[in-house]
Amino acid sequence: MLVKNWMTPNVVSLTADKSMMKAAKLMKDNKISRIPIVDAENKVIGIVSDRDVKEASPSKATTLDMHELYYLLSEIKLADIMTKNPICLSPEDTIEKAAALMMEHNFGGMPVIDGSGKLVGIITDSDVFKVLISITGVLEGGIQIGFNLPNTPGGLVPVLDYLKDHGARIMSMLTSSEPPEKGMRHVFIRIRDVDKSALKKLKADLEANFDVLYFVQDTVHPVSK
């Protein structure tokens, strides 16, 4: 899944000569937490977050009067508080890469640029959550089954054949790259809901034939029957 399919285009951006007050108002009005900073050619040169604004703002305990405070805030430019040369993504990068970089650097979002460095979008941790929800199908309910399986060619085939033979309809399938046991892998398969009697039998049969980690029926947003 590519960044270009999940990023927010038409990004709110500012130039480095704009005031911190301008950035704060834009973030509040647009309900966003970060603004890319661009040059005259719309190339990304920095990024400012709501945290940057808060850290640069005077303390509430300041002795400055209102006029002095307003003047001080209007004099703080984004060039003074922005993170310069931020790590950016390409529209052709994967969502997995975006998630890994955000986790590694503790980012809440990253600018997306084209081949010439121009801003074309932004991807945030909320977008990554949307991807996870989408690929798992959890909003449709269903049953997720966790398996501990041999990490060998064809190791998944017996489970898939078993589910097919018992009429289970697979909604999604994920696998972990960091299993706790060498030579094994964890696989998470979501199947569509089945009636209670069939569900009880399926659970018992799977546990008798495979190493089942868990068997959970999700009801995040139950779908009308």
C-alpha positions as CSV (number, residue, x, y, z in Angstrom):
1,M,0.0,0.0,0.0
2,L,1.5,3.3,-1.1
3,V,1.7,6.6,0.6
4,K,0.0,8.4,-2.3
5,N,-3.2,6.5,-1.7
6,W,-3.5,7.5,1.9
7,M,-1.8,10.9,2.3
8,T,-3.7,14.2,2.6
9,P,-3.1,16.3,-0.6
10,N,-3.6,20.1,-0.8
11,V,-1.6,20.5,2.4
12,V,-1.8,23.7,4.5
13,S,1.8,25.1,4.4
14,L,3.6,28.4,5.2
15,T,6.8,30.1,4.3
16,A,9.6,30.6,6.9
17,D,9.1,34.3,7.2
18,K,5.5,33.9,8.5
19,S,4.9,34.5,12.3
20,M,4.5,31.8,14.9
21,M,1.0,33.3,15.6
22,K,0.0,32.6,12.0
23,A,1.0,29.0,12.3
24,A,-0.8,28.6,15.6
25,K,-4.0,30.0,14.2
26,L,-3.9,27.8,11.1
27,M,-3.3,24.7,13.1
28,K,-6.3,25.6,15.4
29,D,-8.6,26.5,12.5
30,N,-7.8,23.4,10.4
31,K,-7.5,21.1,13.4
32,I,-4.0,19.9,12.5
33,S,-0.9,19.4,14.5
34,R,1.9,20.3,12.1
35,I,2.6,22.5,9.1
36,P,5.3,22.0,6.4
37,I,7.4,25.1,5.7
38,V,8.2,25.7,2.1
39,D,10.2,28.1,0.0
40,A,9.0,30.3,-2.9
41,E,9.0,27.2,-5.2
42,N,7.0,25.1,-2.8
43,K,10.0,23.0,-1.8
44,V,10.0,21.7,1.7
45,I,12.6,23.3,3.9
46,G,11.2,22.6,7.4
47,I,8.2,21.6,9.5
48,V,6.6,23.2,12.6
49,S,4.5,21.2,15.0
50,D,2.1,22.4,17.7
51,R,4.8,21.3,20.2
52,D,7.3,23.7,18.6
53,V,4.8,26.5,19.0
54,K,4.1,25.7,22.7
55,E,7.8,25.4,23.5
56,A,8.5,28.8,21.9
57,S,5.6,30.5,23.6
58,P,6.1,32.6,26.7
59,S,5.1,31.0,30.0
60,K,1.7,31.8,31.4
61,A,3.5,33.2,34.4
62,T,5.1,35.9,32.3
63,T,5.0,39.5,33.6
64,L,4.6,41.0,30.1
65,D,1.4,42.9,29.5
66,M,-0.9,42.1,26.6
67,H,0.7,44.5,24.2
68,E,4.2,43.4,25.0
69,L,3.2,39.7,24.7
70,Y,1.5,40.3,21.3
71,Y,4.5,42.1,20.0
72,L,6.8,39.3,21.2
73,L,4.7,36.6,19.5
74,S,4.4,38.5,16.3
75,E,8.2,38.8,16.1
76,I,8.9,35.0,16.4
77,K,9.2,33.7,12.8
78,L,8.8,30.1,11.7
79,A,12.4,30.1,10.6
80,D,13.3,30.5,14.3
81,I,11.4,27.5,15.5
82,M,11.0,25.0,12.6
83,T,12.8,21.7,12.2
84,K,15.0,22.3,9.2
85,N,15.4,19.8,6.4
86,P,12.8,17.3,7.8
87,I,12.8,13.7,6.7
88,C,10.2,13.4,3.9
89,L,8.5,10.6,2.0
90,S,7.8,10.0,-1.7
91,P,4.2,9.3,-2.9
92,E,5.6,5.9,-4.1
93,D,6.9,4.9,-0.7
94,T,5.0,2.2,1.2
95,I,2.8,2.9,4.3
96,E,5.0,0.4,6.1
97,K,8.1,2.6,5.5
98,A,6.1,5.6,6.7
99,A,5.1,3.8,9.9
100,A,8.6,2.6,10.6
101,L,10.1,6.1,10.2
102,M,7.4,7.7,12.3
103,M,8.0,5.2,15.1
104,E,11.8,5.4,14.9
105,H,11.9,9.2,15.0
106,N,8.8,9.7,17.2
107,F,7.1,11.7,14.4
108,G,3.3,12.3,14.3
109,G,3.4,13.0,10.6
110,M,5.7,13.5,7.6
111,P,5.7,15.7,4.5
112,V,5.4,14.0,1.2
113,I,7.4,15.4,-1.7
114,D,7.8,14.8,-5.4
115,G,11.1,14.2,-7.3
116,S,11.9,17.8,-7.3
117,G,11.3,18.3,-3.5
118,K,8.0,20.1,-3.9
119,L,5.3,19.5,-1.3
120,V,2.5,17.2,-2.6
121,G,0.9,15.9,0.6
122,I,1.3,14.9,4.3
123,I,1.0,11.5,5.9
124,T,0.2,11.2,9.6
125,D,-0.1,8.5,12.3
126,S,-3.9,8.7,11.9
127,D,-3.6,7.7,8.3
128,V,-1.5,4.7,9.3
129,F,-4.3,3.7,11.7
130,K,-6.8,4.0,8.8
131,V,-4.7,1.6,6.8
132,L,-4.5,-0.9,9.6
133,I,-8.3,-0.8,10.0
134,S,-8.8,-1.1,6.2
135,I,-6.5,-4.1,5.6
136,T,-7.8,-6.1,8.6
137,G,-11.5,-5.5,7.8
138,V,-12.3,-5.1,11.5
139,L,-15.1,-2.7,10.9
140,E,-17.0,-5.5,9.3
141,G,-16.7,-7.6,12.5
142,G,-15.6,-11.1,11.9
143,I,-13.4,-13.5,13.9
144,Q,-9.6,-13.2,14.2
145,I,-7.6,-16.3,14.8
146,G,-4.0,-16.2,15.8
147,F,-1.8,-19.2,14.8
148,N,1.8,-20.2,15.7
149,L,3.0,-22.0,12.6
150,P,6.3,-23.4,11.2
151,N,8.1,-20.8,9.2
152,T,8.7,-23.1,6.2
153,P,7.6,-23.1,2.6
154,G,3.9,-24.3,2.6
155,G,3.6,-24.0,6.3
156,L,0.4,-22.0,6.0
157,V,-1.3,-24.3,3.4
158,P,-2.8,-26.8,5.9
159,V,-4.5,-24.0,7.8
160,L,-5.9,-22.4,4.6
161,D,-7.1,-25.7,3.3
162,Y,-8.7,-26.6,6.6
163,L,-10.6,-23.2,6.7
164,K,-11.7,-23.7,3.1
165,D,-12.9,-27.2,3.7
166,H,-15.0,-26.0,6.7
167,G,-16.6,-23.2,4.8
168,A,-14.8,-20.3,6.4
169,R,-14.5,-17.1,4.4
170,I,-11.3,-15.3,4.9
171,M,-11.4,-11.5,5.2
172,S,-7.7,-10.7,5.8
173,M,-4.4,-12.4,6.7
174,L,-1.4,-10.9,8.4
175,T,1.9,-12.4,9.6
176,S,4.4,-11.2,12.1
177,S,8.1,-10.9,11.2
178,E,9.3,-11.2,14.8
179,P,7.9,-14.4,16.3
180,P,9.2,-15.4,19.8
181,E,10.3,-18.8,18.6
182,K,13.0,-19.6,16.1
183,G,11.7,-21.4,13.0
184,M,8.1,-20.3,13.8
185,R,5.9,-17.4,12.8
186,H,2.6,-15.9,14.0
187,V,-0.2,-15.7,11.5
188,F,-3.4,-13.7,12.1
189,I,-6.4,-14.7,9.9
190,R,-9.8,-12.9,10.1
191,I,-12.8,-14.8,8.8
192,R,-16.4,-13.7,8.5
193,D,-18.9,-14.4,11.2
194,V,-20.5,-17.8,11.5
195,D,-23.5,-19.0,13.5
196,K,-22.9,-19.9,17.2
197,S,-23.1,-23.7,16.8
198,A,-20.6,-23.7,13.8
199,L,-18.4,-21.2,15.6
200,K,-18.1,-23.4,18.7
201,K,-17.2,-26.5,16.6
202,L,-14.8,-24.6,14.4
203,K,-12.9,-23.3,17.4
204,A,-12.7,-26.7,19.0
205,D,-11.5,-28.3,15.7
206,L,-8.9,-25.7,15.1
207,E,-7.5,-25.9,18.6
208,A,-7.3,-29.7,18.2
209,N,-5.4,-29.6,14.9
210,F,-3.2,-26.4,15.1
211,D,-1.3,-24.3,17.6
212,V,-4.0,-21.6,18.1
213,L,-2.8,-18.5,20.0
214,Y,-6.2,-17.0,20.4
215,F,-9.7,-16.9,18.9
216,V,-11.5,-13.5,19.1
217,Q,-14.9,-12.4,17.7
218,D,-14.7,-8.6,17.1
219,T,-17.8,-6.4,17.5
220,V,-16.3,-2.9,16.9
221,H,-19.1,-1.9,14.6
222,P,-21.5,-4.8,14.2
223,V,-22.8,-5.1,10.6
224,S,-26.5,-5.4,10.2
225,K,-27.5,-8.9,9.2
